[in-house]
Each structure stands twice: as structure tokens, then as C-alpha cells.
Amino acid sequence: MRNGRSGQAQARIDVYGIPYGEDSYLGIQCKGKDEYTAKQLTEKEIQQEIEKAKNFEPSLKKMYFATTAVRDASVQTIIQ
């Protein structure tokens, strides 16, 4: 389910729900990045998003990031 709309406080979660066969909520944070400027998620930005998501209600068992940023092994390692 989408959480609010653009510009509203969302505790950093854009989409959330309970997957089929699961009993706990998961959340998805979408981070759009302009691929032409090679912008990338930073470790600081990732940690800030995770801290904000801890206040999300209902509480989340898992959090995923979806991004248009170019693939980066170090960022993937941080998120994992």
C-alpha cells in the first residue's frame, strides 16, 4: 500500500505491506537519482533513512531500498 503522497511526512517509507505468506510488515523506500549525473546513495543518507523508518507505524520487520541510482557494490554492501 502506498504511504501518503509526495511532500507528506512518511517516516521514510513509500510503500508497505505484509507479503503473502508472511506475518510482519515490510517497507520500501524509493530513492530517485538522476542517472545522467551519476548521483549515488551515500552511507550517511542510507543510515538516516533507516533511523527515520524506525518510527514507522506499524513497525517493520524488513526495509528495502528501490533506486534509480547506478549500481554500486559498496552501497549494496551497506544496505545488505
N, C-alpha and C positions, 0 to 999 in steps of 0.2 A: 504494500500500500504506500502511496506517496505521502510524504510527511510535509504538510503545509504547502506553501508556494514560494517562489523566488522572492527573496527580501525578508521573509519571516524568520524569526528565531526557530531553529530546528534541532538544537543540541547536536549539530553537525551530522545529522543523519537525514538523507534524502529519501530513501526507500527502506521499508522494514516489513517484517512479517515472520510467520512461522512456516518453514518449509514443510512440504508433505513428508510425513513420517517422523518429524521432529517434534519436540515438546517445548522448545525455547525459541525466543526471538533472535533474529539476526538483523543487522543493519548494513546498509550500503551508503557510503559517502562518495558522491560523484565530484570529481575534480577536473574540470575542463582546462586544458592547457593548449596554447596555440602551437601546433607542430612546426610552423614555419619559423618561429623564433627559438625553437629548441628549449622552451621552458620545461622545467622538470620539478617534480615534487622534491622538497627538501626534508631532511630528517627532522628539523625543527617544526615544519608545517605538519608532518605526519604525527609527531608527538602531541602537538597542540590539538589536532583533530581527535585523537584518541582520548585525551583528557576531557575534552568537551563532551564526547559521546558517553562518557561515564555517567553523565547526568541525565541521559535519555530515559524516558519512561514510556513503556515498560523496559526494564533492564535487558540488556543484550548479552547473549552468550558468545556471539561472534560479530566481528565487524569486518567488512570488506571495503576496499577502495576500488573504484572504477574511474579510469582516467583516459584522457586523450593524449597524455604526455608520451613521448617516445620511450621505448623500453630501456630500462637501466638496471643492471644487475645489482648494484649497491642499494638502490631504492627498493627493489624486490626483496632483498635480504632483510632490510629494516622492517618492512611490512610483515613479512612472514614471521 
